[in-house]
Amino acid sequence: MKNNQNNDFNEIKKCYFCENDIHDIDYKDIRTIHRFINTYKKILPKRRTGTCSWHQRKLAIAIKRARIMALLPFIKQ
C-alpha cells in the first residue's frame, strides 16, 4: 500500500556531481556546497540530495574543511 501513496517522492534522483562531470569537490566553492546543507547548517543525507556514495563522502569532507576554515558556520545563529 505504501508504494501507491506519495509517488512524487519515489523519483530517482541523479547525482549532481556525476551529471556535471565534477570529480573533485573543492571546499572553497561555497556556492556549490551550500546547496547540500539545510537551514540549520547540517549536511543533507544522500537520499534527499540524490548524490552517489562516492560524492557524498567527498562532499562531507569538503563541508567539514570549509567549516574549519570558517567559510561555513558550524551552527545556525
C-alpha positions in Angstrom: 0.0 0.0 0.0 2.8 2.4 0.7 4.0 2.3 -2.9 0.8 3.8 -4.1 1.0 6.7 -1.7 3.1 9.8 -2.5 4.5 8.7 -5.9 6.2 12.1 -6.1 8.8 11.1 -3.6 9.7 7.9 -5.4 11.6 9.7 -8.2 15.1 8.6 -8.9 17.4 11.5 -8.3 20.7 11.8 -10.2 24.0 12.8 -8.7 24.6 16.5 -9.3 28.4 15.9 -9.5 28.2 12.9 -11.8 25.9 14.8 -14.2 28.2 17.8 -14.3 31.4 15.7 -14.6 32.8 17.1 -11.3 35.4 14.8 -9.9 36.9 16.9 -7.1 34.7 18.9 -4.7 36.6 22.0 -3.6 35.9 23.2 -0.1 36.4 26.8 -1.3 33.4 26.6 -3.7 30.8 27.7 -1.2 28.0 28.2 -3.8 28.1 24.5 -4.7 28.5 23.3 -1.2 25.7 25.5 0.1 23.2 23.5 -1.9 23.8 20.4 0.2 23.3 21.9 3.7 20.0 22.7 5.3 18.9 25.9 7.1 20.4 24.6 10.4 23.7 24.1 8.6 23.6 20.3 8.8 24.8 18.1 5.9 21.8 16.7 4.0 21.7 12.9 3.5 22.2 11.4 0.1 18.7 10.1 -0.1 17.5 13.7 0.0 20.1 15.2 -2.4 20.5 12.3 -4.7 24.3 12.3 -4.7 26.1 9.0 -5.1 28.0 7.4 -2.2 31.4 8.4 -3.5 30.5 12.1 -4.0 28.6 12.2 -0.7 31.8 11.2 1.2 33.8 13.8 -0.7 31.1 16.4 -0.1 31.1 15.7 3.7 34.8 16.1 3.8 34.6 19.4 1.8 31.9 20.8 4.1 33.9 19.9 7.2 37.0 21.5 5.8 35.0 24.7 4.9 33.7 24.8 8.5 37.2 24.6 9.9 38.4 27.3 7.6 35.4 29.5 8.7 33.9 29.6 5.2 30.7 27.9 6.5 29.3 28.1 10.0 29.0 25.1 12.3 25.6 26.0 13.6 22.7 28.4 12.7 23.0 31.7 14.6 
